[in-house]
Amino acid sequence: MLSIRDCLDYCDLTEDEVALIAEHEGIPDCAAAQMACGLVQTPEGVVLLTRYMLDLIEKADARGETDKATVARDLCSKFMTDHPLPH
């Protein structure tokens, strides 16, 4: 079984990005890392992971959790820079 470090090294995601995905999906970080490793390999997967992050930003904003929304927004921006989609 892969460790979370193995998954992070393979798919080039940060622990914080994986934590956002885990929160969105309601699963442990290790499971989210394994899932994200597969998704980040395709343009459709990158779009889905970005959507997860944007959903969390919207929910945090709606609840008035500005600090959480800011952190999620920064992570999403970094993710989108690190994993650009072809035009």
C-alpha positions in Angstrom: 0.0 0.0 0.0 1.2 3.5 -0.9 1.9 6.0 1.9 0.6 9.5 1.6 4.3 10.7 1.0 4.5 8.2 -1.9 1.3 9.6 -3.4 2.4 13.2 -2.9 5.8 12.5 -4.5 4.2 10.8 -7.5 1.5 13.3 -8.3 3.2 16.6 -7.3 0.4 17.7 -4.9 1.0 19.4 -1.6 -0.3 18.0 1.7 -2.5 21.1 1.9 -4.0 20.5 -1.5 -4.7 16.9 -0.6 -6.3 18.0 2.7 -8.7 20.2 0.8 -9.7 17.3 -1.5 -10.1 15.0 1.6 -12.3 17.6 3.2 -14.4 18.0 0.1 -14.9 14.2 -0.3 -15.1 13.4 3.4 -12.3 10.9 3.2 -8.9 10.4 5.0 -6.0 12.3 3.6 -4.2 9.1 2.4 -7.3 8.0 0.4 -7.6 11.6 -1.0 -3.9 11.5 -2.0 -4.4 8.2 -3.8 -7.6 9.4 -5.6 -5.9 12.7 -6.6 -2.9 10.9 -8.0 -5.1 9.3 -10.6 -7.2 12.4 -11.2 -4.3 14.8 -11.7 -3.1 12.6 -14.6 -5.9 13.8 -17.0 -7.3 17.2 -18.0 -10.8 16.0 -16.8 -9.3 15.0 -13.4 -7.6 18.4 -13.0 -10.9 20.1 -13.8 -12.6 18.0 -11.2 -10.0 18.6 -8.5 -10.2 22.4 -9.2 -14.0 22.2 -8.9 -13.6 20.5 -5.5 -11.4 23.4 -4.3 -13.8 26.0 -5.7 -16.7 24.3 -4.0 -14.9 24.6 -0.6 -14.1 28.2 -1.3 -17.8 28.9 -2.0 -18.9 27.1 1.1 -16.4 28.8 3.3 -17.4 32.2 1.9 -21.1 31.4 2.5 -20.4 30.5 6.1 -18.3 33.6 6.7 -15.1 31.6 7.2 -12.9 34.2 5.5 -9.6 32.8 6.8 -10.5 29.3 5.5 -11.7 30.7 2.2 -8.5 32.7 1.7 -6.3 29.7 2.4 -8.4 27.6 0.0 -8.3 30.3 -2.6 -4.5 30.5 -2.4 -4.2 26.7 -2.6 -6.5 26.6 -5.6 -4.6 29.3 -7.4 -1.3 27.5 -6.8 -2.9 24.2 -8.0 -4.2 25.8 -11.2 -0.7 27.3 -11.8 1.0 24.0 -11.2 -1.5 22.0 -13.3 -2.5 24.2 -16.2 -5.0 22.9 -18.7 -4.2 22.9 -22.4 -6.3 25.3 -24.4 
